Amino acid sequence: GGYVIKHKFDAISQDRPLSGVISAVNQLCLKIKDRLTSQRLAALSKKLKDDFGADIGLLARMLPNVCALSPEFSILAGKVEDGSTSDKMNAQNVSYTLLRFIRLVSSPKRPIMLFLDDLQWADDTALDVIHTFLSDRMGSCMFFVGTYRDNEVQISHALFDLMERLEISNVPLNNVSLTGLDQKHLNEMISDALCLYPRISKSLSDIVFQKTKGNPFFVLEFMQSLQSRGLLQ
């Protein structure tokens, strides 16, 4: 099977433009360690060392969890000078370094699913890295899922530029727009949850719809609030 890695952007993500994507890939290292046998882990570590060469220490500084794959990586990371790391931590170098890592650890049998939530908070730099991942034609195996709140982005947001560039790069895209539940389906959901006939739950579902406009998250929060207050029997 493959690996699932994820990250949720927030309002302060733009102050740390690359940290979100780096954090997601850093998670991957631990998932690989847990999944592979010691023999396969040793083979992968050798492949990483052979491919990265002198840059393996830089990779270990960028992705601290990569040291979990081989104790030797911790030693090599300690030999990298801070100034040298800073010089190579620009967006383009980070993007290429992460891509090299993903190419080596992913395969058709072990693809990577990258899920990034709240992309409306992602900045141009993070989206450029995502484009680099998805437009790669040199052997990386990645499936990407991204979500954003369409009521919080303008048409000028870099997210739409990313979609356009991916289409130009012939990367298959599927856009799914999620809307709130209508009153009929909301009533069906509530009647199922409370084991009531729809005609009995309708008065409650009308109130819930009025309060939440059918937003599934708000519906769940509101129903849990009613339950915690003892208003649902």
C-alpha positions as CSV (number, residue, x, y, z in Angstrom):
1,G,0.0,0.0,0.0
2,G,0.9,3.7,-0.2
3,Y,1.4,6.5,2.2
4,V,-0.9,9.2,3.2
5,I,0.6,12.5,4.4
6,K,-1.3,15.7,5.3
7,H,-1.1,19.2,6.5
8,K,-3.6,21.9,7.4
9,F,-2.6,25.5,6.5
10,D,-3.7,28.4,8.8
11,A,-3.5,32.2,9.0
12,I,0.1,32.2,10.1
13,S,1.3,29.8,7.3
14,Q,2.2,32.7,5.1
15,D,4.8,33.8,7.7
16,R,6.4,30.3,7.3
17,P,5.8,29.7,3.6
18,L,7.6,26.4,3.2
19,S,7.0,24.8,6.6
20,G,3.7,23.3,5.7
21,V,4.9,21.2,2.8
22,I,8.2,20.3,4.5
23,S,6.2,19.2,7.6
24,A,4.0,16.9,5.4
25,V,7.0,15.3,3.8
26,N,8.7,15.0,7.1
27,Q,5.8,12.9,8.3
28,L,6.5,10.6,5.4
29,C,9.8,9.5,6.8
30,L,8.2,8.0,10.0
31,K,5.5,6.3,7.9
32,I,8.2,4.7,5.8
33,K,10.1,3.5,8.8
34,D,7.0,1.9,10.3
35,R,6.1,0.2,7.0
36,L,9.3,-1.2,5.7
37,T,11.2,-4.2,6.9
38,S,14.8,-3.6,8.2
39,Q,16.2,-5.1,5.0
40,R,14.2,-2.8,2.8
41,L,14.9,0.1,5.1
42,A,18.6,-0.5,4.7
43,A,18.3,-0.7,0.9
44,L,16.3,2.6,0.8
45,S,18.9,4.3,3.1
46,K,21.7,3.2,0.7
47,K,19.7,4.5,-2.3
48,L,19.2,7.9,-0.6
49,K,22.8,8.2,0.3
50,D,24.0,7.2,-3.2
51,D,21.6,9.6,-4.9
52,F,22.1,12.6,-2.6
53,G,25.8,12.1,-2.0
54,A,27.2,15.0,-0.1
55,D,23.7,16.6,0.2
56,I,22.4,13.8,2.4
57,G,23.2,15.9,5.5
58,L,21.3,18.8,4.0
59,L,18.3,16.5,3.5
60,A,18.5,15.4,7.1
61,R,18.6,19.0,8.3
62,M,15.6,19.8,6.1
63,L,13.7,16.6,7.1
64,P,14.8,15.7,10.6
65,N,12.7,12.5,10.6
66,V,14.8,11.1,7.8
67,C,17.3,10.3,10.5
68,A,14.9,7.6,11.6
69,L,15.7,5.7,8.4
70,S,19.4,5.4,9.2
71,P,21.4,6.4,12.3
72,E,24.2,7.5,9.9
73,F,22.0,10.4,8.6
74,S,22.0,12.0,12.1
75,I,25.8,12.1,12.1
76,L,25.9,13.5,8.5
77,A,23.3,16.2,9.5
78,G,25.5,17.3,12.4
79,K,28.4,17.9,10.0
80,V,26.4,20.4,7.9
81,E,27.2,24.0,8.9
82,D,24.3,26.3,9.6
83,G,25.5,28.9,7.1
84,S,25.6,26.2,4.4
85,T,22.1,25.2,5.2
86,S,20.8,28.7,5.0
87,D,22.4,29.3,1.6
88,K,20.6,26.2,0.2
89,M,17.2,26.7,1.8
90,N,15.7,29.0,-0.9
91,A,12.4,27.9,-2.4
92,Q,13.8,26.4,-5.6
93,N,16.4,24.3,-3.8
94,V,13.9,23.1,-1.2
95,S,11.5,22.2,-3.9
96,Y,14.0,20.2,-5.9
97,T,15.4,18.5,-2.7
98,L,11.9,17.3,-1.6
99,L,11.2,16.2,-5.2
100,R,14.3,14.1,-5.3
101,F,13.3,12.5,-2.0
102,I,9.8,11.7,-3.2
103,R,11.1,10.2,-6.4
104,L,13.3,7.8,-4.4
105,V,10.7,6.7,-1.8
106,S,7.5,6.5,-4.0
107,S,6.7,3.9,-6.6
108,P,3.6,2.5,-8.4
109,K,3.3,0.0,-5.6
110,R,3.9,2.6,-2.8
111,P,2.4,5.9,-4.1
112,I,2.1,8.9,-1.9
113,M,-1.2,10.6,-1.3
114,L,-0.7,14.3,-0.2
115,F,-3.6,16.0,1.4
116,L,-3.4,19.7,2.0
117,D,-6.3,21.5,3.8
118,D,-7.3,25.1,3.8
119,L,-5.2,26.1,0.8
120,Q,-6.6,29.6,0.9
121,W,-3.9,30.2,3.5
122,A,-1.1,28.8,1.3
123,D,1.2,31.3,-0.3
124,D,2.8,31.4,-3.7
125,T,5.9,29.6,-2.6
126,A,4.1,26.6,-1.1
127,L,1.9,26.4,-4.3
128,D,5.0,26.4,-6.5
129,V,6.4,23.4,-4.6
130,I,3.1,21.6,-5.1
131,H,3.3,22.4,-8.8
132,T,6.8,21.0,-8.9
133,F,5.6,17.7,-7.3
134,L,2.6,17.2,-9.5
135,S,4.1,18.1,-12.9
136,D,7.1,15.8,-12.4
137,R,7.7,13.3,-15.2
138,M,10.8,11.7,-13.8
139,G,9.4,8.9,-11.7
140,S,7.6,10.3,-8.6
141,C,4.2,8.7,-7.9
142,M,1.9,11.1,-6.1
143,F,-1.8,11.7,-5.8
144,F,-2.8,15.1,-4.5
145,V,-6.0,16.3,-2.7
146,G,-6.3,19.9,-1.8
147,T,-9.2,21.8,-0.2
148,Y,-10.0,25.4,0.1
149,R,-12.9,27.7,1.1
150,D,-14.2,29.3,-2.1
151,N,-15.8,32.1,-0.1
152,E,-12.4,33.2,1.2
153,V,-10.4,33.5,-2.0
154,Q,-10.4,36.1,-4.8
155,I,-10.0,35.2,-8.4
156,S,-6.5,36.7,-8.2
157,H,-5.4,34.1,-5.6
158,A,-2.4,32.1,-6.5
159,L,-4.4,28.9,-6.1
160,F,-6.2,29.5,-9.4
161,D,-2.9,30.2,-11.1
162,L,-1.7,26.8,-9.8
163,M,-4.7,25.1,-11.4
164,E,-4.1,26.8,-14.7
165,R,-0.4,25.8,-14.7
166,L,-1.2,22.2,-13.9
167,E,-3.6,22.1,-16.8
168,I,-0.9,23.5,-19.1
169,S,1.4,20.8,-17.8
170,N,-1.2,18.2,-18.7
171,V,-1.8,17.2,-15.1
172,P,-5.3,15.6,-14.8
173,L,-7.5,17.7,-12.5
174,N,-10.9,17.1,-10.9
175,N,-12.7,20.0,-9.3
176,V,-15.4,19.1,-6.8
177,S,-17.6,21.8,-5.3
178,L,-19.1,20.9,-1.9
179,T,-22.3,22.7,-1.0
180,G,-24.5,22.5,2.1
181,L,-27.2,19.9,2.6
182,D,-30.7,20.9,1.4
183,Q,-33.6,20.7,3.8
184,K,-34.8,17.3,2.5
185,H,-31.4,15.6,2.8
186,L,-30.7,17.2,6.1
187,N,-34.0,15.9,7.5
188,E,-33.1,12.4,6.1
189,M,-29.8,12.5,7.9
190,I,-31.3,13.7,11.2
191,S,-34.1,11.1,11.0
192,D,-31.5,8.3,10.5
193,A,-29.3,9.6,13.3
194,L,-32.2,9.8,15.8
195,C,-34.0,6.7,14.5
196,L,-37.2,8.8,13.9
197,Y,-39.6,8.9,11.0
198,P,-38.8,11.9,8.7
199,R,-42.2,13.4,9.4
200,I,-41.4,13.5,13.1
201,S,-37.8,14.9,12.8
202,K,-38.8,17.5,10.2
203,S,-39.6,20.3,12.8
204,L,-36.1,19.7,14.4
205,S,-34.4,19.6,11.0
206,D,-36.0,22.9,10.0
207,I,-34.5,24.5,13.0
208,V,-31.1,23.0,12.4
209,F,-31.2,24.1,8.8
210,Q,-32.2,27.7,9.8
211,K,-29.2,27.8,12.2
212,T,-26.6,26.1,10.0
213,K,-27.7,26.6,6.4
214,G,-27.0,22.9,5.8
215,N,-23.3,23.2,6.4
216,P,-22.3,19.6,7.5
217,F,-19.7,20.7,10.0
218,F,-22.1,23.2,11.6
219,V,-24.9,20.7,11.6
220,L,-22.7,18.2,13.5
221,E,-21.5,20.9,16.0
222,F,-25.1,22.1,16.6
223,M,-26.5,18.6,17.1
224,Q,-23.7,17.7,19.5
225,S,-24.4,21.0,21.4
226,L,-28.1,19.9,21.7
227,Q,-27.1,16.5,23.0
228,S,-24.6,17.8,25.5
229,R,-27.3,20.1,26.9
230,G,-29.8,17.2,27.3
231,L,-32.1,18.6,24.6
232,L,-32.1,15.4,22.5
233,Q,-33.7,12.3,24.1
